[in-house]
Amino acid sequence: MDIAALDAVQIELAPGASLILPAILAILMFAVALDVHVGDFAQLRTRPGRFLGAAAAQIIGLPLVTLALIHVLSPPPSIALGMIVVACCPGGNVSNFLTHLARGDTALSVSLTATSSLAAALLTPVSILFWTSLYGPADALVESIEVSPIPFVLQTTLLLAVPLAIGMGIAHRFPRTAHRLRPVFLVAGLLGLASMVIGGVSTNWALFTATAGSVLVIAMIHNAVAFGVGAASARLLGFETAGRRSVTFEVGIQNTGLGLVILLGQFEGVGGAAAITALWAVWHLFSGGALAGFYRGLDWVRSQKSAETAP
């Protein structure tokens, strides 16, 4: 089935969703903020040049390359919108775990995630509108949805900034409490989001399943490109091996949950955008795990060669 059919699909949410979705967004960002501490920004003080370069790779580099990829693939407008939204989201906390698993620079990964999460309060909504405006079909789709730029930016910034500030305050003053609260709010937010998505797609289940394979291929290509942007940027910035792995995961792993909530709440749940964002959310866990396994295997091979050549 032609994935262009997803452009005409709108995820129908349950009554009261206009109140529930902002709450889910606030809960998810609050959970993220509970794991952000002042010390996480240490890399910004010790290595400002390379650190800011790595942050720019995610905030500017990934959306820019995504726009180029969209021009190459020419996906339907709703798919293009979803790709842009994913690229404009901050890094996901899973990148910290994968970096540790791959023997990367975990401190750098944590610093980058904390910085992108903090900056997301303003940059995410502004970036979505900016990069979408540069691709005509997606821009026309946004205009047809009648998304008002100023209210969208103000509402999204408020919904992101307030829970971020409160969560960071609790993490700073009551770290033990924050440690206990984080998994509770994270699970609650993700379960709430999952229930909204499942309930919303049920009315168009046949269409989503028929197009899932084609959309997944685009998500896989986009995710591979994201990892490539991270790896290439880290090499150009002169990071050592551990640092390169950290930046690779930081750019390749995105907070797709945030993207889904924004799409459902602010963009009327347009089908193609929600579909590719949801598939991204699942796929990048598998691809990230595989890449971490590859890095560990590479380390093992190198250690064996070193042992063989040792006197």
C-alpha positions as semicolon CSV with decimal commas, in nm:
position;residue;x (nm);y (nm);z (nm)
1;M;0,000;0,000;0,000
2;D;0,121;0,350;-0,084
3;I;0,248;0,523;0,230
4;A;0,118;0,853;0,092
5;A;-0,221;0,738;0,222
6;L;-0,092;0,815;0,572
7;D;-0,104;1,187;0,491
8;A;-0,482;1,176;0,510
9;V;-0,493;0,979;0,834
10;Q;-0,541;1,152;1,166
11;I;-0,495;0,962;1,489
12;E;-0,826;0,994;1,669
13;L;-0,762;1,046;2,038
14;A;-1,001;0,981;2,323
15;P;-1,214;1,261;2,468
16;G;-1,011;1,474;2,707
17;A;-0,686;1,410;2,520
18;S;-0,626;1,783;2,490
19;L;-0,575;1,784;2,867
20;I;-0,406;1,446;2,902
21;L;-0,134;1,500;2,639
22;P;0,011;1,815;2,799
23;A;0,014;1,629;3,130
24;I;0,203;1,338;2,970
25;L;0,453;1,581;2,817
26;A;0,507;1,749;3,154
27;I;0,548;1,412;3,328
28;L;0,807;1,290;3,075
29;M;1,013;1,609;3,095
30;F;0,987;1,608;3,475
31;A;1,125;1,252;3,475
32;V;1,414;1,361;3,252
33;A;1,489;1,660;3,475
34;L;1,503;1,445;3,789
35;D;1,819;1,292;3,644
36;V;1,985;1,624;3,552
37;H;2,237;1,771;3,796
38;V;2,462;2,075;3,793
39;G;2,766;1,849;3,776
40;D;2,641;1,706;3,447
41;F;2,749;2,026;3,273
42;A;3,114;1,989;3,380
43;Q;3,223;1,901;3,026
44;L;3,106;2,245;2,912
45;R;3,363;2,405;3,143
46;T;3,653;2,168;3,081
47;R;3,621;2,121;2,703
48;P;3,394;2,400;2,578
49;G;3,502;2,400;2,213
50;R;3,457;2,032;2,135
51;F;3,156;2,005;2,365
52;L;2,969;2,287;2,189
53;G;3,069;2,137;1,855
54;A;2,915;1,804;1,956
55;A;2,599;1,980;2,076
56;A;2,579;2,167;1,745
57;A;2,605;1,837;1,558
58;Q;2,281;1,731;1,722
59;I;2,095;2,062;1,731
60;I;2,192;2,187;1,384
61;G;2,377;1,909;1,202
62;L;2,113;1,636;1,233
63;P;1,816;1,851;1,118
64;L;2,026;1,987;0,830
65;V;2,127;1,641;0,709
66;T;1,770;1,521;0,766
67;L;1,647;1,793;0,533
68;A;1,895;1,678;0,269
69;L;1,784;1,316;0,318
70;I;1,420;1,419;0,274
71;H;1,505;1,580;-0,060
72;V;1,678;1,258;-0,168
73;L;1,404;1,016;-0,054
74;S;1,106;1,245;-0,132
75;P;0,877;1,083;0,127
76;P;0,513;1,191;0,167
77;P;0,475;1,523;0,353
78;S;0,358;1,364;0,679
79;I;0,658;1,129;0,684
80;A;0,889;1,424;0,618
81;L;0,728;1,613;0,906
82;G;0,790;1,318;1,138
83;M;1,155;1,296;1,032
84;I;1,204;1,665;1,106
85;V;1,035;1,638;1,446
86;V;1,257;1,342;1,542
87;A;1,569;1,531;1,430
88;C;1,472;1,835;1,637
89;C;1,417;1,642;1,961
90;P;1,686;1,628;2,231
91;G;1,897;1,321;2,292
92;G;1,744;1,031;2,480
93;N;1,871;0,900;2,813
94;V;1,916;0,558;2,654
95;S;2,227;0,705;2,487
96;N;2,396;0,722;2,829
97;F;2,339;0,350;2,889
98;L;2,451;0,254;2,539
99;T;2,762;0,472;2,570
100;H;2,852;0,296;2,895
101;L;2,785;-0,042;2,734
102;A;3,010;0,049;2,440
103;R;3,290;0,169;2,672
104;G;3,247;0,528;2,556
105;D;3,289;0,851;2,752
106;T;2,984;0,827;2,977
107;A;3,049;1,163;3,145
108;L;3,047;1,335;2,805
109;S;2,728;1,153;2,709
110;V;2,551;1,260;3,028
111;S;2,664;1,621;2,978
112;L;2,538;1,627;2,619
113;T;2,203;1,473;2,713
114;A;2,157;1,720;2,998
115;T;2,244;2,015;2,776
116;S;2,016;1,913;2,489
117;S;1,730;1,841;2,730
118;L;1,766;2,181;2,892
119;A;1,791;2,360;2,557
120;A;1,491;2,167;2,423
121;A;1,248;2,387;2,613
122;L;1,295;2,660;2,353
123;L;1,494;2,506;2,069
124;T;1,270;2,207;1,996
125;P;0,952;2,398;1,899
126;V;1,148;2,672;1,721
127;S;1,359;2,417;1,531
128;I;1,055;2,217;1,421
129;L;0,893;2,525;1,267
130;F;1,219;2,648;1,113
131;W;1,327;2,326;0,943
132;T;0,972;2,241;0,835
133;S;0,947;2,580;0,663
134;L;1,244;2,483;0,444
135;Y;1,062;2,186;0,288
136;G;0,759;2,298;0,090
137;P;0,536;1,987;0,115
138;A;0,582;1,957;0,493
139;D;0,535;2,331;0,537
140;A;0,209;2,315;0,339
141;L;0,093;2,028;0,559
142;V;0,164;2,227;0,875
143;E;-0,025;2,523;0,730
144;S;-0,322;2,299;0,649
145;I;-0,327;2,185;1,011
146;E;-0,335;2,554;1,102
147;V;-0,054;2,542;1,357
148;S;-0,009;2,896;1,488
149;P;0,369;2,952;1,529
150;I;0,372;3,184;1,830
151;P;0,115;2,993;2,042
152;F;0,286;2,664;1,947
153;V;0,630;2,788;2,059
154;L;0,498;2,951;2,378
155;Q;0,281;2,656;2,483
156;T;0,547;2,395;2,409
157;T;0,821;2,598;2,578
158;L;0,607;2,643;2,887
159;L;0,518;2,274;2,903
160;L;0,886;2,181;2,873
161;A;1,049;2,453;3,084
162;V;0,831;2,434;3,396
163;P;0,871;2,059;3,465
164;L;1,241;2,084;3,373
165;A;1,295;2,360;3,628
166;I;1,099;2,182;3,901
167;G;1,266;1,848;3,834
168;M;1,617;1,995;3,835
169;G;1,537;2,179;4,156
170;I;1,430;1,857;4,327
171;A;1,734;1,672;4,189
172;H;1,962;1,943;4,332
173;R;1,799;1,975;4,675
174;F;1,673;1,621;4,729
175;P;1,882;1,383;4,515
176;R;1,763;1,066;4,690
177;T;1,400;1,163;4,645
178;A;1,465;1,242;4,279
179;H;1,630;0,902;4,232
180;R;1,320;0,728;4,372
181;L;1,068;0,941;4,184
182;R;1,228;0,924;3,839
183;P;1,135;0,565;3,743
184;V;0,780;0,616;3,870
185;F;0,718;0,925;3,658
186;L;0,906;0,784;3,358
187;V;0,699;0,464;3,352
188;A;0,376;0,657;3,411
189;G;0,452;0,895;3,124
190;L;0,552;0,620;2,882
191;L;0,250;0,404;2,967
192;G;0,020;0,703;2,925
193;L;0,176;0,782;2,588
194;A;0,159;0,419;2,473
195;S;-0,209;0,391;2,566
196;M;-0,291;0,710;2,375
197;V;-0,106;0,590;2,064
198;I;-0,253;0,239;2,069
199;G;-0,603;0,372;2,122
200;G;-0,557;0,630;1,848
201;V;-0,428;0,396;1,577
202;S;-0,686;0,124;1,642
203;T;-0,937;0,285;1,403
204;N;-0,679;0,275;1,120
205;W;-0,497;-0,040;1,225
206;A;-0,511;-0,206;0,882
207;L;-0,356;0,096;0,711
208;F;-0,077;0,132;0,968
209;T;0,015;-0,237;0,952
210;A;0,006;-0,238;0,571
211;T;0,247;0,056;0,549
212;A;0,466;-0,025;0,852
213;G;0,732;-0,204;0,648
214;S;0,789;0,084;0,407
215;V;0,788;0,342;0,686
216;L;1,029;0,131;0,891
217;V;1,279;0,127;0,603
218;I;1,278;0,508;0,598
219;A;1,318;0,516;0,978
220;M;1,613;0,274;0,955
221;I;1,785;0,484;0,688
222;H;1,726;0,803;0,886
223;N;1,859;0,647;1,206
224;A;2,170;0,516;1,028
225;V;2,231;0,864;0,889
226;A;2,192;1,009;1,239
227;F;2,458;0,774;1,375
228;G;2,676;0,869;1,079
229;V;2,635;1,241;1,153
230;G;2,742;1,180;1,511
231;A;3,043;0,968;1,418
232;A;3,163;1,204;1,144
233;S;3,119;1,513;1,362
234;A;3,309;1,355;1,651
235;R;3,598;1,264;1,423
236;L;3,610;1,615;1,272
237;L;3,608;1,765;1,623
238;G;3,908;1,554;1,722
239;F;3,748;1,338;1,991
240;E;3,933;1,029;2,107
241;T;3,778;0,683;2,058
242;A;3,562;0,693;2,372
243;G;3,442;1,044;2,294
244;R;3,357;0,952;1,935
245;R;3,137;0,672;2,057
246;S;2,958;0,905;2,298
247;V;2,878;1,164;2,031
248;T;2,770;0,891;1,789
249;F;2,510;0,762;2,034
250;E;2,402;1,109;2,142
251;V;2,311;1,210;1,786
252;G;2,174;0,869;1,687
253;I;1,945;0,823;1,989
254;Q;1,662;1,077;2,011
255;N;1,387;1,146;2,266
256;T;1,116;1,019;2,032
257;G;0,862;1,005;2,315
258;L;0,875;1,383;2,331
259;G;0,831;1,398;1,954
260;L;0,523;1,176;1,966
261;V;0,356;1,388;2,233
262;I;0,421;1,706;2,033
263;L;0,281;1,547;1,716
264;L;-0,030;1,416;1,888
265;G;-0,096;1,731;2,085
266;Q;0,007;2,011;1,849
267;F;-0,010;1,860;1,498
268;E;-0,342;1,675;1,525
269;G;-0,172;1,335;1,525
270;V;-0,109;1,332;1,149
271;G;-0,066;0,965;1,056
272;G;0,264;0,945;0,871
273;A;0,449;1,166;1,117
274;A;0,328;0,965;1,416
275;A;0,403;0,635;1,241
276;I;0,767;0,707;1,160
277;T;0,830;0,861;1,503
278;A;0,684;0,556;1,678
279;L;0,887;0,317;1,460
280;W;1,199;0,527;1,521
281;A;1,135;0,489;1,895
282;V;1,148;0,110;1,865
283;W;1,415;0,074;1,599
284;H;1,683;0,296;1,754
285;L;1,689;0,068;2,059
286;F;1,780;-0,230;1,840
287;S;2,026;-0,038;1,622
288;G;2,184;0,128;1,925
289;G;2,224;-0,205;2,102
290;A;2,375;-0,361;1,790
291;L;2,621;-0,072;1,754
292;A;2,723;-0,101;2,119
293;G;2,781;-0,473;2,066
294;F;2,990;-0,397;1,757
295;Y;3,208;-0,154;1,953
296;R;3,264;-0,409;2,230
297;G;3,349;-0,675;1,974
298;L;3,592;-0,436;1,808
299;D;3,761;-0,376;2,143
300;W;3,790;-0,751;2,198
301;V;3,951;-0,805;1,856
302;R;4,198;-0,524;1,922
303;S;4,284;-0,663;2,264
304;Q;4,349;-1,006;2,112
305;K;4,579;-0,857;1,849
306;S;4,763;-0,661;2,117
307;A;4,808;-0,978;2,322
308;E;4,945;-1,165;2,019
309;T;5,200;-0,893;1,937
310;A;5,307;-0,841;2,298
311;P;5,661;-0,967;2,376
